[in-house]
Amino acid sequence: MKWITIVLMSLLFGGIQPILAQDSTAVAEEKSDGTIKTKMSLTGSQFPDGTIQLNALLRSKVEGSYQKTPNQKVAFFLVNDAAEETALGDSISGPDGIAKFRFNTAGRNTNKDGSFSFLARYDGNDHMNGSESDLLLHPAKLVMEAIEADSTYTLKLKATALSADGSMPIAEAAVAVYVKRMFSSLKVAEGETDADGMLEVEFPKGLSGDQDANLNITAKIEETEEYGNLEANMIKQWGKPVSYEITELPKALWSDHPPVWMIVTFFVLMGTVWIHYMIIILKLFRIKADKDLPAS
């Protein structure tokens, strides 16, 4: 048994040793370089007004994994077919590591295939090296129309793309409808566009809105290869009004000034429980004392 244990430990150590050696080499290479590696990914969302929001996610490699990197300047460029860069502006990455930039396509020339080519670049600093990411988007839009009839709410959606032949429908595209909540968005409907790029979905009732019953509604076609994300937003009074007024809560046992009857009831119940405990303990002592008495 002892020899089996020694052999297993030798095999285990032999398998781990190359991994340990590889990790130590990687750490040594990072230290000799003196900079932290960064990585960037660029995505875009297109809106019906012809604007595109570029989102550049900057991450830096810390302890073997890439972490979101805030408070860093990222520059955005428009690139033409000749690979010439036109500076659009820059933005600072937020706590989530994302630098955002809004681009207006009005009056902008597209590439020969009708697309826009973007580039996001981080120049780095003394501690982190630079990185960049590019993105190619074909102009498209998702239009949302609200219809209220017969006490029902309906959203009419249309997805179209611009081409050399004009506007063309985007068929068989998955569309999701969200309502903005406090910390995230709630999906309330979904569907797929038909051959004409059209989709109608029924909007649910009974959702809580603000004090005026307003709901912030967003429709999305997400993560497409050609168009990126397509979004449409609107605010409608389709919810239930929720008051933000701060009112005094009714008195409770855990409040600062609980009602007297609650206090009395609490102590009566707790006193009854402890009295039963004491009676049981006394009876146990009596039983023990009776056993210790000599037999007559």
VENJO-V920147 format. One record per helix or strand of 3 or more residues. SS is the DSSP state (H for helix, E for strand). FROM is the first residue (numbers start at 1). TO is the last residue. Records with the same first field share a line. If there is no record, write none. Layout:
# VENJO-V920147
SS=FROM-TO + FROM-TO
This chain:
# VENJO-V920147
H=2-33 + 260-292
E=38-47 + 51-62 + 65-68 + 73-79 + 85-92 + 98-104 + 115-122 + 131-138 + 140-149 + 152-163 + 166-169 + 174-180 + 185-192 + 198-203 + 215-224 + 228-236
